Amino acid sequence: MRRVPALARHATDVRHVGPREVLLFASGTTHRDDRTISAFGEEWRKFSTFDPAEIQRAGDQYFDIVPPQLLGPDVAALDLGCGSGRWTRYLSSRVGHVDAVDPSEAVFHAARVHADLENVRWVRADVDTVPFADGTFDLIICLGVLHHVPDTAGAVARLTTKLRPGGHLLLYLYYALDGRGALYRALFRTSDAFRRVISSLPGVVKRSVCDAIAYGIYLPLRTLARAAKALGAGWWHRLPLGFYHDKSMTVLRNDALDRFGTPLEQRFTKEQVRDMMEQAGLEDIVISPDPPYWHALGRRK
C-alpha cells in the first residue's frame, strides 16, 4: 500500500491550482536567499514544460547511481526544490508517493502542469521549514538546488535529518571545474563576472539577455560538440558546454537563464561534496563519474 507521510504541522494556507492544491508553510531564514528564490520563480514561469523524452533522458543521467531496489511502490520520496516539477514527474512513476517542495512561485506552475500526477503532494516550503518529522522519507532527491543557498553544508545536514535511518539522498551540486585546464577556468571566470551583472538586471531584460546567450553561445557550442562527436573525436565531451550536445533549444534557453540569471551560485569539488555528505551523517557515498558533475548518492546511518 502506498505510504503517504504525515505532516508534522498544519499549513498556514492552501492554494487551489486547477484540480490540485498546494500547501503553504512559513519560510525559514537560514538556508535561503530571497533574490535567488525570486529569480527561480521567474525562471520556472517561463520554462514550465519540457518534452517527456528529454525528462526521461536527463532523469536517467541523474539516476545512474540509484539502484533499482531503492525504488518501488512502497517508497515515500521527497523532491526538495522541485522547480518545474520535471524530476518530480520522473520520480513519481518509480515510487509510491512524492512530496514536491519548493520555496518559490514555481511550485504553483508545477502543480498546474503536472496535475495528472495523483501520487504527488505539492508544498511551498524551504529546507528550513519542510513540514515533516525527522526520519520520514525513504528517498530524498535535491537536484541543482543547494548550491544556490548561503550555507550548502548546513542545508545538506538539515535535509539529511528528514531521511529515515537507511534512507538515501540523491544530491546534485555544481562542480568546481575539477580536472579542467587553465583556459577553461579562465572562460568560466569571465562568464561568472557576466552572471553577476546579468542576474541584477530587471526581469524582462535579464530573460532577453539570457536568450541571446543561449542562441549566440550555447547553440554554436552545442553544434560543435555534436559535430565532433559525429566525427568520432574522443575529446568532444571536453569542449565547453559539450554536455549539451543532445539537449533541445528549450533546455539551452532554460539553462542559460539558470546559469546567468541566478544571483547566488556556489561550486564544490568532488572531495568537498563527499565531505559535506559525510559530515551530514551519510555513508556508502557514491559519486557518479559521469556528468552532470557532481551528482552523488548517500545513505543515512
C-alpha positions as CSV (number, residue, x, y, z in Angstrom):
1,M,0.0,0.0,0.0
2,R,1.2,3.5,-0.8
3,R,2.6,5.3,2.2
4,V,1.8,9.0,2.5
5,P,3.9,10.7,5.1
6,A,2.0,12.6,7.8
7,L,2.5,16.4,8.0
8,A,4.2,17.5,11.2
9,R,2.2,20.7,11.4
10,H,-0.7,22.4,9.8
11,A,-0.3,24.5,6.6
12,T,-0.6,28.3,7.0
13,D,-2.7,28.4,3.8
14,V,-3.9,26.2,0.9
15,R,-4.0,27.5,-2.7
16,H,-6.0,25.6,-5.2
17,V,-4.4,25.3,-8.6
18,G,-6.8,23.7,-11.0
19,P,-7.8,20.3,-9.6
20,R,-4.8,20.2,-7.3
21,E,-3.9,22.1,-4.1
22,V,-0.6,23.5,-2.8
23,L,0.0,23.6,0.9
24,L,1.8,26.7,2.1
25,F,4.1,26.9,5.1
26,A,6.0,29.8,6.6
27,S,9.5,30.5,5.3
28,G,12.7,29.9,7.2
29,T,15.6,32.3,7.4
30,T,18.9,30.3,7.5
31,H,19.1,28.4,4.3
32,R,17.5,30.7,1.7
33,D,18.4,33.7,-0.4
34,D,15.3,35.6,-1.3
35,R,16.7,37.2,-4.5
36,T,17.6,33.7,-5.8
37,I,14.2,32.3,-4.9
38,S,12.5,35.1,-6.8
39,A,14.8,34.5,-9.8
40,F,13.8,30.8,-9.9
41,G,10.2,31.7,-9.6
42,E,10.6,33.8,-12.7
43,E,12.6,31.1,-14.5
44,W,10.0,28.4,-14.0
45,R,7.2,30.6,-15.1
46,K,9.0,30.9,-18.4
47,F,10.1,27.3,-18.7
48,S,7.3,25.2,-17.1
49,T,7.1,22.4,-19.6
50,F,9.6,20.0,-21.1
51,D,9.5,17.2,-23.6
52,P,8.8,13.9,-21.9
53,A,11.6,12.1,-23.8
54,E,14.0,14.8,-22.6
55,I,12.9,14.5,-19.0
56,Q,13.4,10.7,-19.3
57,R,16.9,11.2,-20.8
58,A,18.1,13.7,-18.3
59,G,16.5,11.9,-15.3
60,D,18.4,8.7,-16.4
61,Q,21.6,10.7,-16.1
62,Y,20.9,11.7,-12.5
63,F,19.6,8.3,-11.5
64,D,22.5,6.3,-13.0
65,I,23.8,5.7,-9.4
66,V,20.4,4.8,-7.9
67,P,20.0,1.0,-7.6
68,P,16.5,-0.3,-8.6
69,Q,15.9,-1.7,-5.1
70,L,15.8,1.9,-3.7
71,L,12.7,2.5,-5.8
72,G,9.2,0.9,-5.8
73,P,5.6,1.3,-4.8
74,D,6.3,1.3,-1.1
75,V,8.8,4.2,-1.3
76,A,7.9,7.6,0.1
77,A,10.1,10.3,-1.5
78,L,10.8,14.0,-1.2
79,D,11.8,16.2,-4.1
80,L,13.3,19.3,-2.5
81,G,13.5,22.3,-4.8
82,C,11.1,20.7,-7.3
83,G,11.1,23.8,-9.6
84,S,9.2,23.0,-12.8
85,G,8.4,19.5,-11.4
86,R,10.2,17.7,-14.2
87,W,12.2,15.5,-11.7
88,T,9.0,15.0,-9.7
89,R,7.4,13.6,-12.8
90,Y,10.4,11.3,-13.4
91,L,10.3,10.1,-9.8
92,S,6.6,9.7,-9.5
93,S,6.4,6.8,-11.9
94,R,9.1,5.0,-9.9
95,V,7.9,5.4,-6.2
96,G,4.7,5.2,-4.4
97,H,4.5,8.8,-3.2
98,V,6.3,12.1,-3.8
99,D,6.2,15.3,-1.7
100,A,7.3,18.0,-4.2
101,V,8.6,21.0,-2.2
102,D,9.8,24.4,-3.4
103,P,10.1,27.8,-1.8
104,S,9.3,29.8,-4.9
105,E,6.2,30.6,-7.0
106,A,7.4,27.7,-9.3
107,V,5.5,25.2,-7.2
108,F,2.2,26.6,-8.4
109,H,3.2,26.3,-12.0
110,A,4.5,22.8,-11.4
111,A,1.2,21.7,-9.7
112,R,-0.8,23.0,-12.7
113,V,1.5,21.4,-15.4
114,H,1.7,18.1,-13.6
115,A,-1.9,18.0,-12.2
116,D,-2.2,14.4,-13.6
117,L,0.2,13.0,-11.0
118,E,-2.1,11.5,-8.4
119,N,0.7,10.3,-6.1
120,V,2.3,13.8,-5.7
121,R,1.6,16.3,-2.9
122,W,2.6,19.9,-3.7
123,V,4.1,22.0,-0.9
124,R,5.5,25.5,-0.7
125,A,8.3,25.5,1.9
126,D,12.0,25.7,2.1
127,V,14.7,23.4,3.6
128,D,14.3,25.1,7.0
129,T,10.5,24.5,7.0
130,V,10.0,21.1,5.4
131,P,6.8,20.2,7.2
132,F,7.6,16.6,8.0
133,A,9.1,15.0,11.1
134,D,12.7,13.9,11.1
135,G,13.2,10.3,9.9
136,T,10.3,10.4,7.5
137,F,11.5,9.7,3.9
138,D,13.0,6.6,2.2
139,L,14.5,8.7,-0.6
140,I,15.1,12.4,-1.0
141,I,16.3,14.0,-4.2
142,C,17.7,17.5,-4.4
143,L,19.0,18.2,-7.9
144,G,20.6,21.5,-8.7
145,V,19.3,23.4,-5.7
146,L,21.6,23.6,-2.7
147,H,24.5,25.4,-4.5
148,H,22.0,28.3,-4.5
149,V,21.8,28.7,-0.7
150,P,24.2,30.6,1.6
151,D,25.1,27.6,3.7
152,T,25.2,24.5,1.5
153,A,26.7,22.2,4.0
154,G,24.2,23.2,6.7
155,A,21.3,22.7,4.2
156,V,22.6,19.2,3.3
157,A,22.7,18.3,7.0
158,R,19.3,19.7,7.6
159,L,17.8,17.7,4.7
160,T,19.5,14.5,5.8
161,T,17.6,14.6,9.1
162,K,14.4,14.1,7.1
163,L,15.6,10.6,5.9
164,R,14.8,7.5,7.9
165,P,17.9,5.6,9.0
166,G,18.9,3.7,6.0
167,G,17.2,6.1,3.7
168,H,19.1,7.7,0.7
169,L,19.8,11.2,-0.5
170,L,20.4,11.9,-4.2
171,L,22.2,15.2,-4.5
172,Y,23.4,17.3,-7.4
173,L,25.8,20.3,-6.8
174,Y,27.7,22.3,-9.3
175,Y,31.3,21.2,-9.7
176,A,34.3,23.4,-9.1
177,L,35.7,22.6,-12.6
178,D,37.6,19.7,-11.2
179,G,40.1,18.5,-13.8
180,R,39.6,21.4,-16.2
181,G,42.5,23.3,-17.6
182,A,43.6,26.9,-17.2
183,L,41.8,28.1,-20.4
184,Y,38.5,26.6,-19.4
185,R,38.8,28.1,-15.9
186,A,39.6,31.5,-17.4
187,L,36.5,31.3,-19.6
188,F,34.4,30.3,-16.6
189,R,35.7,33.3,-14.6
190,T,34.7,35.6,-17.4
191,S,31.2,34.1,-17.7
192,D,30.8,34.3,-13.9
193,A,31.6,38.0,-14.0
194,F,28.8,38.4,-16.6
195,R,26.5,36.4,-14.4
196,R,26.9,38.8,-11.5
197,V,25.9,41.7,-13.8
198,I,23.1,39.9,-15.7
199,S,21.4,38.5,-12.6
200,S,20.9,42.0,-11.3
201,L,19.1,43.2,-14.4
202,P,15.3,43.7,-14.5
203,G,13.4,40.5,-15.2
204,V,12.4,41.2,-18.9
205,V,15.9,42.5,-19.8
206,K,17.6,39.6,-18.0
207,R,15.5,37.0,-19.8
208,S,16.2,38.6,-23.1
209,V,19.9,38.7,-22.5
210,C,19.9,35.1,-21.4
211,D,18.0,34.1,-24.6
212,A,20.7,35.9,-26.6
213,I,23.4,33.9,-24.8
214,A,21.5,30.7,-25.5
215,Y,21.3,31.4,-29.2
216,G,24.7,33.1,-29.6
217,I,26.9,30.9,-27.4
218,Y,25.1,27.7,-26.2
219,L,23.7,26.8,-29.6
220,P,27.0,27.1,-31.5
221,L,28.9,25.2,-28.9
222,R,26.2,22.5,-28.9
223,T,26.5,22.3,-32.6
224,L,30.3,22.0,-32.4
225,A,30.1,19.2,-29.8
226,R,27.6,17.3,-31.9
227,A,29.8,17.6,-35.0
228,A,32.9,16.5,-33.0
229,K,31.0,13.5,-31.6
230,A,29.7,12.5,-35.0
231,L,33.2,12.6,-36.4
232,G,34.4,10.3,-33.7
233,A,36.6,12.8,-31.9
234,G,37.3,11.4,-28.5
235,W,37.6,14.8,-26.9
236,W,34.1,16.2,-27.8
237,H,32.9,15.9,-24.2
238,R,35.8,18.1,-23.1
239,L,34.5,21.0,-25.1
240,P,32.8,23.9,-23.3
241,L,29.2,23.0,-22.9
242,G,29.8,19.6,-24.5
243,F,27.3,18.2,-22.0
244,Y,24.6,19.9,-24.0
245,H,25.3,18.0,-27.3
246,D,22.0,16.2,-27.1
247,K,19.9,18.9,-25.5
248,S,17.0,20.8,-27.1
249,M,16.8,24.5,-27.6
250,T,14.3,24.7,-24.7
251,V,16.9,23.2,-22.3
252,L,19.6,25.5,-23.7
253,R,17.4,28.6,-23.1
254,N,16.4,27.4,-19.7
255,D,19.9,26.6,-18.6
256,A,21.3,29.9,-19.9
257,L,18.7,31.6,-17.7
258,D,19.5,29.3,-14.8
259,R,23.3,29.9,-15.2
260,F,23.3,33.7,-15.8
261,G,20.1,34.8,-14.1
262,T,20.8,33.4,-10.6
263,P,22.3,35.9,-8.1
264,L,23.8,33.2,-5.7
265,E,25.9,30.3,-7.0
266,Q,28.5,28.1,-5.3
267,R,30.7,25.4,-6.7
268,F,32.3,22.4,-5.0
269,T,35.0,19.8,-5.7
270,K,34.3,16.1,-5.6
271,E,36.1,15.9,-2.3
272,Q,34.0,18.8,-0.8
273,V,30.8,17.1,-1.9
274,R,31.9,13.9,-0.2
275,D,32.9,15.7,2.9
276,M,29.6,17.6,3.2
277,M,27.7,14.4,2.9
278,E,29.8,12.5,5.4
279,Q,29.5,15.4,7.9
280,A,25.7,15.3,7.4
281,G,25.7,11.7,8.6
282,L,25.6,9.9,5.2
283,E,27.7,6.9,4.4
284,D,28.2,4.5,1.4
285,I,28.6,7.6,-0.7
286,V,28.7,7.1,-4.5
287,I,29.6,10.0,-6.7
288,S,29.0,9.4,-10.4
289,P,32.0,9.7,-12.7
290,D,29.6,10.9,-15.4
291,P,28.0,14.3,-15.9
292,P,26.3,16.3,-14.7
293,Y,29.1,16.9,-12.1
294,W,28.7,16.2,-9.3
295,H,25.7,14.1,-8.5
296,A,26.0,11.7,-5.6
297,L,24.0,9.2,-3.6
298,G,24.5,8.6,0.2
299,R,22.7,6.5,2.8
300,R,21.8,7.9,6.2
301,K,23.4,6.0,9.1
